Amino acid sequence: MNNNPYIWNKVNANLFYGHAREQLLNELFKGLSSDLGSTNFSFAIAGARRMGKTTLLRRLEMKLQQHLATWRKGGKLVIPIYIDGQTLPDVLTDTYLWGYLFRELKKVIHQLPEAPDLINFQDFRENM
């Protein structure tokens, strides 16, 4: 008996299929990685629940991670950061988000100073 690998409440980036989705993934990757910022592309992903938005983003994260060493050799530091909106506090502030981002960056850039839980944008910029 074959087991269905799909679990409705768990994201599995390995369950990513379809020509149109692969094209979308490649378009996102190309826009984000072309000279790493020289073109300043940004994207918005929208759709109904359970349509694969998070799976697409997690798959993009995997693809970005596959190229980190190449970019690092070229002098570029790329740090994919995933923020799960369902884990954010009910009362969300900008100082919380800047603190969250700073702590995620510190996991990769170890020489950054310790950051408080809440940090304003100006302090975020000054410490980067």
N, C-alpha and C positions, 0 to 999 in steps of 0.2 A: 504494500500500500504506500503510495506517495503522499508525503506530508506537504501541505500548502505552506510555502515560506512566507506568505503575507501575514503580517500581524497588524491589525487595524490601528493599534495605538502605539506602534513603535516604528520609527523611521529606519529604513534599511536602504542605504545608498546603493547597495548592490542590486536592488530590484529596480533598476532604471533601464527602460527599454523603449524602442520605437525610434524610427528615423527622424521624426519631427522633434522629439525631445533631444536626440543627439545633436541635431542642427542647432537647437536653441542653446544647448550647453556649449557647443563650439563657438557660437556667436558671442555669448557672454564671456567666455574665456579669452577670445581674441580681443574683445573690447576692453577687458580689464588688463590684459597683459601686453598689448601693443605698446612697445617702448615703455612699459610700466608707468603710465601716467602722462605721457607726452600729449595724448589726445584728450585726456580728461573725460572719458565716457562715464556715465552713470546709468543705472538701470533700476527699474521698479518691477517687481514680480507681483502680480495680482491674480486672484482666482478664487473660486469657491473652495470650501473646506474639502479636504481629502482628495485634492486634484494633483498633488505631487510637488507643490512649491518648495516645501522643506527638503524633500528628497533631491530636487534639482539643486538647491543651494548646497546641500551636503556633498553631492556629487561634484559640484564646482569646487568646493573646498578640497576634495581629494585630488582633483586635477591640478589645482594650484600647488598643492603640497608636492606633487610629483616633479614640479619644475623649480622648487626652491633652491636646490644646489646650483643649478645653472645660473639662476639670477644672482645668487650670492657671489659666484665666480665673476660675474659682470659688475660687481659692486652695488647691487641692489638688494635691499632687505625687504622681503614681502612677508607679511604676517597676516594670514587669514584668521579672522576672529568671528566666531559664530555666537550670536546672542539669541538665546531661546526666549522669546517674548512671554511664554507661559511661566517662566521662572522669575520674571521681574516682579518687584513689589507692586501692590495695588496702587500706592501713591508713588508715582514715578517722577523724579526730578532730574533736571539736567546735571546737577552736581553728582547724583548717584551714577548716571551713565558715564560721565567723564571719569569718575573714580573706578568704575567697572572696567572701562577701556584701559585705563592706566595700569591696573593690576594685571590685566591680560597681557599687555605689552611687556610688563616687568618679567613675566614668565619666560620671555624670549630675550629681552634686552636686560641682562642681569645688573648692569651698572646703573640703572635708573634708581633714584632714591625711593625709599619707602613712601607709599602714598596713603593718605587717610581714606576712609570709606567714601567720603564726600569730598569732591574737589571741583573748583570752578574752572571754567575754560581757560582763563588767563593763567592760572597756576599750572594747568595741564600743559599749555604751550611752553611755559617757562622751564618746566622740568623735562621736556622732551629734548 
